[in-house]
Amino acid sequence: MENTEYMQWLDRLPLGPWGLTLVAALIAMVIAWLAFQAGAAVIRRAVARSPSASLITQASRRPASYVLPLLALQFVLRAAPDDLSGIGLTRQFTTIVLIGALTWLIVRIVQASGDAVILSQPIENVTDNLTARRIQTQTRVVTRMVAALVMLIGVSLALMTIPDVRQLGTSLLASAGVAGIAAGLAARPVLGNLIAGLQIAFSQPIRLDDVVIVEGEWGRIEEITSTYVVVRIWDERRLIVPLQWWIEHPFQNWTRSSAQLLGTIFLWVDYRMPLQPIREALKRVCEGSPLWDGRVCLVQVTDFSEKSMQLRCLISTADSGKGWDLRCLVREELMSMMQKDYPEYLPRLRAEMDPPSDTEHRPPAPEQRSPTPEHEHATPAVDKA
């Protein structure tokens, strides 16, 4: 009853068919916008105590403010007379805009959901962050892929609203088989990276903040995108590695199952060096340093040479960064101890000198020359005196 009276009231206005449609569209969009503002205020109050829900609400607020008025506009245009001049083109254009706004809204919701999961799993200032790094890696890779899939679907739906483009696409798929094969071959690296990204997300040979050795470089996984991985080298360089490379090539992952690591320090000392003072010095350094995790601290003789013997000091730390610092500290302290207390047992170069023999005092042997053609045919010298 109210809708009938509303339409009759519009009909009595001194407006043409397009004028009535525009006025109705404007009123519907204003009502939808007011409804959005009221609903947004209610939702903000409801999720105020949830950081994750607040993050999703804040991210989707702007695209949602366009979606509701566009939906109201679409309803008005669908109810307008079909014989209006240009109504078909207007409906098609607003449909494409609505699909774009909906795609934007869904992408923002997906991205915000991923950010919310990452926010709930911090990896900074956490001793054992293996689970958090696994969840963050999966979330980032899957979020990017879902967002890309949503955008692809949105573009496809927008193109399908245009009859000419839809027919052109169908004819191309039906008749251009060679072009399709060529496009498939050209897209093979992209598809390979896509599949590699899924493998990395679920099998997880690498995760964010993993310590890896790649191409002889030590670094940490800083970022995993949909096509490549960024490795932060220890000297602040960045190594960019395609996703597919991680599936096809071996590499070292020092934090695959745990961040704990064993470190080695090699010393070359003289054979006469007693081992107990070195063991006591190593234990004293480890126990006095917060870098040691208390698991392993020992000294072993691992090799001999004709000049000295090799000692291996084995220590354990909670992660590779602490391991590097503790190894440097142990080298410094052990070397200082040996220089101070056992300087005579540092590696020495031994040489044996033979006593002089009688042959050294004999006169030199006469010069002997090999017979050559010149010597054989030489004319004896004549004393002309």
Long-range contacts (C-beta under 8 A, 24 or more apart in sequence): 17-80, 17-81, 17-84, 18-84, 18-85, 21-76, 21-77, 21-80, 21-84, 21-87, 24-76, 25-72, 25-73, 25-76, 25-77, 28-72, 28-73, 28-75, 28-76, 29-69, 29-72, 29-73, 31-72, 32-68, 32-69, 32-71, 32-72, 33-65, 33-68, 33-69, 35-68, 36-64, 36-65, 36-68, 36-69, 40-64, 40-65, 51-116, 51-119, 52-116, 52-117, 52-119, 52-120, 53-116, 55-112, 55-115, 55-116, 55-119, 56-109, 56-112, 56-113, 56-116, 58-112, 59-108, 59-109, 59-111, 59-112, 59-115, 60-105, 60-108, 60-109, 60-112, 62-108, 63-101, 63-104, 63-105, 63-108, 64-105, 66-101, 66-104, 67-98, 67-101, 67-102, 67-105, 70-94, 70-97, 70-98, 70-101, 71-98, 74-98, 92-161, 92-162, 95-161, 96-158, 96-161, 96-162, 99-154, 99-157, 99-158, 99-161, 100-154, 100-158, 102-154, 103-150, 103-151, 103-153, 103-154, 103-155, 106-150, 106-154, 107-147, 107-150, 107-151, 110-143, 110-146, 110-147, 110-150, 111-143, 111-147, 113-143, 114-139, 114-140, 114-142, 114-143, 123-208, 123-209, 127-318, 128-259, 129-209, 130-207, 130-255, 130-257, 130-258, 130-259, 133-207, 133-208, 133-209, 133-210, 134-204, 134-207, 136-207, 136-208, 137-200, 137-201, 137-204, 137-206, 137-207, 137-208, 137-224, 138-201, 138-202, 138-204, 140-208, 140-224, 141-197, 141-198, 141-200, 141-201, 141-224, 141-226, 142-201, 144-197, 144-225, 144-226, 145-194, 145-197, 145-198, 145-201, 145-226, 148-226, 189-244, 190-227, 192-244, 193-226, 193-227, 193-228, 193-242, 193-243, 193-244, 194-226, 196-242, 196-243, 196-244, 196-246, 196-247, 197-224, 197-226, 197-227, 197-243, 199-247, 200-224, 200-243, 200-246, 200-247, 205-246, 205-247, 205-253, 205-256, 206-246, 206-253, 207-255, 209-255, 210-253, 210-254, 210-255, 210-256, 211-253, 211-254, 211-255, 211-259, 211-319, 211-320, 212-251, 212-252, 212-253, 212-254, 213-251, 213-252, 213-254, 214-239, 214-241, 214-251, 214-252, 215-239, 254-320, 255-319, 255-320, 259-318, 259-319, 259-320, 260-293, 260-295, 260-316, 260-317, 260-318, 260-319, 261-316, 261-317, 261-319, 261-320, 261-323, 262-296, 262-314, 262-315, 262-316, 262-323, 263-314, 263-315, 263-316, 263-317, 263-323, 263-324, 263-326, 263-327, 264-312, 264-313, 264-314, 264-315, 264-327, 265-312, 265-313, 265-315, 265-327, 265-330, 265-331, 265-334, 266-302, 266-310, 266-311, 266-312, 266-313, 267-310, 267-311, 267-313, 267-334, 268-305, 268-308, 268-309, 268-310, 268-311, 268-347, 269-308, 269-309, 269-311, 269-338, 269-345, 269-346, 269-347, 270-308, 270-309, 270-344, 270-345, 270-346, 270-347, 270-348, 271-308, 271-309, 272-344, 272-345, 273-309, 273-338, 273-342, 273-345, 275-299, 275-301, 275-311, 277-337, 277-341, 277-342, 278-311, 278-313, 278-334, 278-337, 278-338, 281-333, 281-334, 281-337, 282-313, 282-315, 282-330, 282-334, 285-329, 285-330, 285-333, 285-334, 286-315, 286-326, 286-330, 289-326, 289-329, 291-317, 291-322, 291-323, 291-325, 291-326, 291-329, 292-316, 292-317, 292-326, 293-317, 293-318, 293-322, 307-347, 307-348, 307-349, 307-350, 308-347, 308-348
